[in-house]
Amino acid sequence: MAPGVTATFLFYVTLCAVLARVTIGLLQLFILPFLLLTDRVEHGFKLQILGKKRKYIRTYNNLLHNESYIWFGLQVLIFAISLLGLYIDFKLTLLSGGAIFVVLFFTGLSGAFRSRFLLILSFSRFIKRIKHRNSFRLNAASAAFMTFASALVVTSFITGSMRMAMLKEEKPQQVTNQYFAGYAKLLESSGTSTLLFEEDKDRARYIYTTAEYALTIESKPNAFPMLSRR
């Protein structure tokens, strides 16, 4: 069922990425012009005094210079919040917030260690070395790729487990296939394969079916009716 699970995850990632980009695009239409207009009103529309004009131009240039970094950070934040909310219906609590902080901290620490940033401890010097040293640039790119790949695998596993737990709390729906007909919770479906979860009070059963066979895992032996091909 890996193709179905992967396709579902990538669909939500793409959806949240588009949602984050559209949201940032809407914010860019209003926030930056509003900040510049506020600065101009504060210092006068005519800007006849040279000092005020220079100050306004400085503010304008600083906003444009830092704009890409600010918007990128906001876009990543909106993407993460959207993915957590839509894919796993995440509820932010003190414990979950602390877990996210720990994961982000160690991910950043791992990336800093792999890219040799910990040997410099200066962001400006680190950027200069990347620009002027080819070996340093290649090492930083390799570190970024390895850190991103590792974080993606861990994130996919954790969010997949949380999504599975979320789906197990949903209401049962009517499911009919070659081996099962009744109400169960659909955990995953890919082609002719389905993974169902059936529970009754303190009894629970996982049902995995394909076009050729069915496999069940039960909390109590013989607690549910046997499955047979229809």
C-alpha positions as CSV (number, residue, x, y, z in Angstrom):
1,M,0.0,0.0,0.0
2,A,3.0,2.2,-0.2
3,P,2.0,3.9,-3.4
4,G,-1.4,4.9,-2.0
5,V,0.1,6.2,1.3
6,T,2.8,8.1,-0.5
7,A,0.3,9.6,-3.0
8,T,-2.0,10.7,-0.2
9,F,0.9,12.4,1.7
10,L,2.2,14.1,-1.4
11,F,-1.3,15.4,-2.3
12,Y,-1.6,17.1,1.1
13,V,2.0,18.4,0.9
14,T,1.2,19.9,-2.5
15,L,-2.2,21.3,-1.4
16,C,-0.6,22.9,1.7
17,A,2.3,24.3,-0.3
18,V,-0.1,25.9,-2.8
19,L,-2.3,27.2,0.1
20,A,0.8,28.8,1.7
21,R,2.0,30.4,-1.5
22,V,-1.5,31.9,-2.2
23,T,-1.8,33.2,1.3
24,I,1.6,34.8,1.1
25,G,0.7,36.3,-2.3
26,L,-2.4,37.9,-0.8
27,L,-0.4,39.2,2.2
28,Q,2.2,40.7,-0.1
29,L,-0.5,42.7,-1.9
30,F,-1.4,44.6,1.3
31,I,1.2,44.4,4.0
32,L,4.3,45.8,2.3
33,P,2.5,48.7,0.6
34,F,0.8,49.5,3.9
35,L,4.1,49.6,5.8
36,L,5.7,51.9,3.2
37,L,2.6,54.1,3.1
38,T,2.6,54.3,6.9
39,D,6.3,55.3,6.9
40,R,5.7,58.0,4.3
41,V,2.7,59.5,6.1
42,E,4.8,59.6,9.3
43,H,7.5,61.6,7.6
44,G,5.3,63.8,5.4
45,F,4.0,63.3,1.8
46,K,6.2,66.0,0.2
47,L,9.5,64.9,1.9
48,Q,11.0,68.3,1.5
49,I,13.5,67.8,4.2
50,L,16.5,65.9,3.0
51,G,17.1,64.0,6.2
52,K,13.5,62.7,6.2
53,K,13.8,61.7,2.6
54,R,16.9,59.7,3.3
55,K,15.3,58.1,6.2
56,Y,12.3,57.1,4.1
57,I,14.5,55.7,1.3
58,R,16.5,53.8,3.9
59,T,13.4,52.2,5.3
60,Y,12.1,51.4,1.8
61,N,15.4,49.7,0.8
62,N,15.6,47.8,4.1
63,L,12.1,46.4,3.6
64,L,12.8,45.3,0.0
65,H,16.2,43.8,1.0
66,N,14.7,41.7,3.9
67,E,11.4,41.0,2.2
68,S,12.3,37.6,0.6
69,Y,13.6,36.2,3.9
70,I,10.6,37.3,5.8
71,W,8.1,36.0,3.3
72,F,9.9,32.7,3.0
73,G,9.8,32.2,6.8
74,L,6.1,33.0,6.9
75,Q,5.4,30.7,3.9
76,V,7.2,27.8,5.7
77,L,5.2,28.5,8.9
78,I,1.9,28.6,7.1
79,F,2.7,25.4,5.2
80,A,3.6,23.6,8.4
81,I,0.4,24.8,10.2
82,S,-1.7,23.9,7.2
83,L,-0.2,20.4,6.9
84,L,-0.6,19.7,10.6
85,G,-4.2,20.9,10.5
86,L,-5.4,19.2,7.3
87,Y,-3.4,16.0,7.2
88,I,-3.5,14.9,10.9
89,D,-6.0,17.4,12.5
90,F,-3.2,18.4,14.9
91,K,-4.2,19.9,18.3
92,L,-1.5,22.2,19.7
93,T,-0.9,21.6,23.4
94,L,2.1,22.2,25.7
95,L,3.3,18.7,25.2
96,S,2.9,18.6,21.4
97,G,4.4,22.1,21.1
98,G,7.4,21.0,23.1
99,A,7.8,17.9,20.9
100,I,7.8,20.1,17.8
101,F,10.4,22.4,19.3
102,V,12.7,19.5,20.2
103,V,12.4,18.0,16.7
104,L,13.1,21.4,15.0
105,F,16.0,22.1,17.4
106,F,17.8,18.8,16.7
107,T,17.1,19.1,13.0
108,G,18.7,22.5,12.9
109,L,21.6,21.3,15.1
110,S,22.1,18.3,12.8
111,G,22.2,20.6,9.7
112,A,24.6,23.0,11.5
113,F,26.9,20.1,12.4
114,R,26.9,18.6,8.9
115,S,27.5,22.0,7.2
116,R,30.4,22.9,9.5
117,F,28.5,26.0,10.8
118,L,29.4,25.0,14.4
119,L,33.1,25.6,13.5
120,I,32.4,29.2,12.5
121,L,29.4,30.3,14.6
122,S,29.0,33.4,12.5
123,F,26.2,33.5,9.9
124,S,27.8,36.3,7.8
125,R,31.2,34.5,7.7
126,F,29.4,31.2,6.9
127,I,27.6,32.9,3.9
128,K,30.9,34.4,2.7
129,R,32.7,31.0,2.7
130,I,29.8,29.4,0.8
131,K,30.1,32.2,-1.8
132,H,33.9,32.1,-2.2
133,R,34.8,28.4,-1.5
134,N,33.6,25.7,-3.8
135,S,34.3,22.9,-1.4
136,F,32.5,24.7,1.4
137,R,29.5,25.3,-1.0
138,L,29.4,21.6,-2.0
139,N,29.6,20.5,1.7
140,A,26.8,22.9,2.7
141,A,24.6,21.7,-0.2
142,S,25.2,18.0,0.7
143,A,24.5,18.8,4.4
144,A,21.2,20.5,3.5
145,F,20.1,17.6,1.3
146,M,21.0,15.0,3.9
147,T,19.3,16.9,6.7
148,F,16.2,17.5,4.6
149,A,16.0,13.9,3.5
150,S,16.4,12.6,7.1
151,A,13.8,15.1,8.4
152,L,11.4,14.2,5.6
153,V,11.6,10.5,6.5
154,V,11.1,11.1,10.2
155,T,8.3,13.6,9.6
156,S,6.5,11.2,7.2
157,F,6.7,8.4,9.7
158,I,5.5,10.5,12.6
159,T,2.7,12.2,10.7
160,G,1.7,8.9,9.2
161,S,1.3,7.3,12.6
162,M,-0.7,10.4,13.8
163,R,-2.9,10.2,10.8
164,M,-3.6,6.5,11.4
165,A,-4.6,7.3,15.0
166,M,-6.8,10.2,13.7
167,L,-8.6,7.9,11.2
168,K,-9.2,5.3,14.0
169,E,-11.2,7.9,15.8
170,E,-13.5,8.7,12.8
171,K,-17.0,7.3,12.5
172,P,-17.3,3.9,10.8
173,Q,-18.5,3.9,7.2
174,Q,-20.1,1.3,5.1
175,V,-17.5,-0.8,3.2
176,T,-18.2,-3.6,0.7
177,N,-15.5,-5.7,-1.0
178,Q,-14.8,-9.3,-1.9
179,Y,-14.3,-10.3,1.7
180,F,-16.1,-7.8,3.9
181,A,-19.5,-6.1,3.9
182,G,-20.4,-3.9,6.9
183,Y,-19.4,-0.8,8.8
184,A,-15.7,-0.2,9.5
185,K,-13.2,2.6,9.6
186,L,-11.2,2.9,6.3
187,L,-7.6,3.6,7.2
188,E,-6.1,3.4,3.7
189,S,-7.1,2.3,0.2
190,S,-4.8,1.8,-2.8
191,G,-6.1,0.1,-5.9
192,T,-7.7,-3.2,-4.9
193,S,-6.1,-3.1,-1.5
194,T,-7.8,-1.7,1.6
195,L,-7.0,-1.5,5.3
196,L,-10.0,-1.5,7.6
197,F,-10.3,-1.1,11.3
198,E,-13.3,-2.7,13.1
199,E,-14.0,-2.3,16.8
200,D,-16.7,-3.3,19.2
201,K,-16.3,-2.2,22.9
202,D,-13.0,-3.8,24.0
203,R,-12.5,-5.8,20.8
204,A,-10.7,-4.6,17.7
205,R,-9.6,-6.0,14.4
206,Y,-7.5,-4.9,11.5
207,I,-8.6,-6.2,8.1
208,Y,-6.3,-6.0,5.1
209,T,-7.9,-7.2,1.8
210,T,-6.7,-7.5,-1.7
211,A,-8.3,-9.0,-4.8
212,E,-6.6,-12.4,-4.0
213,Y,-6.7,-12.7,-0.2
214,A,-7.6,-11.2,3.2
215,L,-5.6,-10.9,6.4
216,T,-6.9,-10.0,9.8
217,I,-5.2,-9.1,13.1
218,E,-7.6,-9.3,16.1
219,S,-7.2,-8.3,19.7
220,K,-9.1,-11.3,20.9
221,P,-9.2,-14.7,18.9
222,N,-12.5,-15.5,17.3
223,A,-14.1,-12.2,18.6
224,F,-15.4,-11.3,15.1
225,P,-16.9,-13.4,12.3
226,M,-14.5,-15.2,9.9
227,L,-14.0,-13.6,6.5
228,S,-14.7,-15.6,3.4
229,R,-14.5,-14.7,-0.3
230,R,-17.9,-13.6,-1.7
